[in-house]
């Protein structure tokens, strides 16, 4: 999994050049992600390839799943370049089911499927594989934002679920992503998630920093 750290600011020409983040669709996010990836790392994959792979995955997947990773973060904050797609499922048995249902993909690694048409890789993750709290992952799976691309419904992790998952991992990029999402919506509420006291403190500290920078 490789995410370009460069993020795109979208400039509103109707507000005298002030940096703004307009409402966007998942399709917008995918197009920007592909464009940034092409620009900065010379990726062979653009937005159309990401869209094609995600559409085929959504049509063929026979288990509950949600979109996470850089694309989901970009949807909830500022889009950034990425060359792959990250989703999460309930457990390892679901990956075995996907081996049979994903006809447009080949199972190229233990937790990854490569789209035959475009070469885009979909990483299919689980709580055990990520070494995170199973209850938090299960709650995130039941809380998603539904987006539609060309008539196909895509379940995207909602901002609270995505932040809870990132607090579980707690790496530098995860904390930066949380800050970016809070800049978009400071009112995100994690009360439905069983976070540790340390995780609650980290989240509140990031939220406080975002408020102080406003």
C-alpha positions in Angstrom: 0.0 0.0 0.0 1.5 3.3 -1.0 -0.1 6.7 -0.6 1.4 9.9 -2.0 1.7 12.4 0.9 0.9 15.3 -1.4 -2.6 16.6 -0.9 -4.6 18.8 -3.3 -6.1 22.1 -2.2 -9.0 23.1 -4.4 -9.2 26.8 -5.0 -12.5 28.5 -5.4 -12.3 31.2 -8.1 -15.5 32.7 -6.8 -14.0 33.7 -3.4 -11.0 35.7 -4.4 -8.5 32.8 -4.3 -9.4 31.8 -0.8 -8.6 28.1 -0.2 -11.8 26.2 0.2 -13.0 22.6 0.2 -16.2 22.3 -1.8 -18.6 19.4 -1.5 -17.4 16.6 -3.6 -18.5 13.1 -4.6 -16.5 9.9 -4.3 -16.1 10.0 -8.0 -14.4 13.4 -7.7 -12.1 12.0 -5.0 -11.1 9.1 -7.2 -10.4 11.3 -10.2 -8.2 13.6 -8.1 -6.4 10.7 -6.4 -5.5 9.3 -9.8 -4.4 12.6 -11.2 -2.1 13.4 -8.2 -0.6 9.9 -8.3 0.2 10.3 -12.0 1.7 13.8 -11.5 4.0 13.0 -8.6 5.0 9.4 -9.0 4.3 8.7 -12.6 1.7 6.1 -11.8 0.2 4.1 -14.6 -3.2 4.3 -12.9 -5.5 7.3 -13.2 -8.8 8.1 -11.8 -10.7 6.1 -14.4 -8.8 3.0 -13.6 -9.5 3.4 -9.9 -13.2 3.9 -10.7 -13.4 0.9 -12.9 -11.7 -1.4 -10.3 -13.9 -0.1 -7.4 -17.1 -0.5 -9.5 -16.2 -4.1 -10.4 -15.3 -4.9 -6.7 -18.6 -3.4 -5.5 -20.6 -5.5 -8.1 -18.9 -8.7 -7.4 -18.2 -8.7 -3.6 -20.4 -11.1 -1.8 -19.6 -10.0 1.8 -20.2 -6.8 3.8 -17.3 -4.3 3.3 -16.6 -0.6 3.5 -14.0 1.6 1.7 -11.3 2.9 4.0 -7.7 4.1 3.4 -6.5 7.1 1.5 -9.5 7.3 -0.8 -12.0 7.4 2.1 -9.8 10.0 3.9 -9.8 12.1 0.8 -13.5 11.9 0.5 -13.9 13.2 4.0 -11.2 15.8 3.8 -8.6 16.7 1.1 -8.1 14.3 -1.8 -4.6 12.9 -2.2 -2.8 10.6 -4.6 -3.1 6.9 -4.2 -2.4 3.9 -6.4 -4.6 1.3 -4.7 -7.9 0.8 -3.0 -8.3 -0.2 0.7 -11.4 -1.9 2.1 -12.1 -3.8 5.3 -14.2 -6.9 5.8 -15.3 -8.7 9.0 -12.8 -11.6 8.9 -10.5 -14.0 7.1 -13.4 -16.2 6.1 -14.8 -13.3 4.1 -11.5 -13.2 2.1 -12.0 -16.8 1.2 -15.5 -16.0 0.0 -14.2 -13.2 -2.2 -11.7 -15.5 -3.9 -14.8 -17.2 -5.5 -16.9 -14.1 -6.2 -14.4 -11.6 -7.6 -14.3 -12.8 -11.2 -12.7 -9.6 -12.5 -9.8 -9.9 -10.1 -6.9 -12.3 -9.4 -5.9 -13.1 -5.8 -2.3 -12.0 -6.0 -1.5 -11.7 -2.3 -3.0 -13.0 1.0 -5.0 -9.8 1.5 -5.0 -8.3 -2.0 -6.8 -8.7 -5.3 -5.5 -7.3 -8.6 -8.1 -6.0 -11.1 -7.4 -7.9 -14.3 -8.5 -5.0 -16.6 -6.6 -2.1 -15.0 -4.0 -3.7 -12.7 -5.3 -1.7 -9.8 -4.8 -3.5 -6.5 -7.6 -3.8 -3.9 -6.3 -4.5 -0.4 -8.9 -6.4 1.6 -8.1 -5.9 5.3 -9.4 -7.4 8.5 -9.2 -6.4 12.2 -6.9 -9.3 12.9 -4.6 -8.5 10.0 -4.4 -4.8 11.1 -4.1 -5.9 14.8 -6.9 -3.6 15.8 -10.0 -4.0 18.1 -12.5 -6.3 16.4 -15.5 -4.5 18.0 -14.4 -1.1 16.6 -14.0 -2.7 13.1 -17.4 -4.3 13.3 -19.0 -1.0 14.3 -17.3 0.8 11.5 -18.6 -1.8 9.0 -22.2 -1.0 10.0 -21.7 2.8 9.7 -21.1 3.9 6.2 -21.8 6.8 3.8 -23.4 5.5 0.7 -22.0 6.9 -2.6 -23.1 6.0 -6.1 -20.8 5.8 -9.1 -22.5 5.1 -12.4 -25.5 3.6 -10.7 -23.4 1.3 -8.4 -23.5 1.9 -4.7 -20.2 2.2 -2.8 -20.2 2.0 1.0 -17.6 4.5 2.4 -16.6 4.4 6.0 -18.1 7.4 7.7 -15.9 10.0 9.3 -16.4 8.7 12.9 -15.7 5.1 11.9 -12.6 6.0 9.9 -11.2 8.1 12.8 -11.9 5.2 15.2 -10.0 2.8 13.0 -7.1 5.3 12.6 -6.9 5.8 16.4 -6.5 2.0 16.7 -3.5 2.1 14.4 -2.1 5.4 15.7 0.7 5.9 13.2 1.9 9.4 12.2 -0.1 9.4 8.9 -3.2 8.2 10.8 -3.0 11.1 13.2 -2.5 13.6 10.3 -5.5 12.1 8.6 -7.6 12.6 11.7 -6.5 16.2 11.9 -7.5 16.7 8.3 -11.0 15.2 8.8 -11.5 17.4 11.9 -10.6 20.5 9.9 -13.5 19.6 7.6 -15.9 18.7 10.5 -14.9 19.6 14.1 -18.2 18.1 15.4 -17.3 14.4 14.6 -18.6 12.4 17.6 -16.9 9.1 18.6 -19.1 8.3 21.6 -20.5 5.1 20.0 -17.0 3.6 19.8 -15.4 1.8 22.6 -12.1 3.7 22.6 -9.4 3.4 25.3 -8.8 6.4 27.6 -5.5 7.0 25.7 -7.3 7.0 22.4 -9.9 9.5 23.7 -7.1 11.7 25.0 -5.3 11.7 21.6 -8.5 12.5 19.8 -9.4 15.3 22.1 -5.9 16.7 21.9 -6.0 16.7 18.1 -9.5 18.4 18.2 -8.2 21.0 20.6 -5.2 21.8 18.3 -7.5 22.1 15.3 -9.8 24.5 17.2 -6.8 26.6 18.3 -5.6 26.9 14.7 -9.0 28.2 13.4 
